[in-house]
């Protein structure tokens, strides 16, 4: 199926009063207004500009497809959705005119090495906690919660085997029902102050001091910490090849549209910043 995406709102703005025309074919303000609803933007003017560019690119490609005699053959996807004839024309034109080579082994390996840090899987923690809840605006409740959490931490330092029992009895978190277990926790899955505590607390020991968060005070036991690891090139090669292929394809389609626009008469909108259609 074909989806036309507009560019970021950079470069000269389209003029609503002047209208948008591609080789003399007008794109109506009403069509642009309808299309604008499909584009995220900070302002209505930006959405209108994105929509105008998208429709101008679509019209440019449709004109070229018809000029070269392409016959629409609408496809049906796995969910039974059928392309429109216009979508089929654009897809067939781009498939015929835009060819990109498969990335080589050396290109894939260079991309792997350049992006190795981004490919490292995040570290994980397995932890339990007991939450003694307290409203952050209630100073006396916070003090009482802290005192109770400190008492529980002291008790569990001497008898860590009772963690699950005390979590069931005292924790205000739903995890209390399963002995305070939070399972495996990755980056960004908890509030920042709790995540920072998980990173610094020793493994296998109850933290000597409760961890304060906006929810109250937590008695924490880090049971296991698993470091992140980088995949091998062999594991990552297929994904890297797809990424390089997609990047080369989109660059080639943008270049193709730029060549068509250079030979066309475009009024009311600048297509220099317009992105390509994505043919799925």
Buried (B, 14 or more C-beta within 10 A) or exposed (E): BBEBBBBEBEBEBBEBEEBBBBBEEEBEBEBBBEBBEBBEBEEEBBBBBBBBBBBBBBBBBBBBBEEEEBEBEBBEEEEEEEBEEBBBBBBBBBEEBBEBEEBEEEBBBBBBEEEEEEBEEEBBBBBBBBBBEBEEEEEEBBEBBBEBBBBBBEBBEEEEEEBBEBBBEBBBBEBBEEBBBBEEBBEEBBEEEBBEBBEEBEEEEBBEBBBBBEBBBBBBBBEEBEEEEBBEBEEBBEEBBEBBBEEBBBEBBBEBBEEBBEEBEBBBBBBBBBBBBBBE
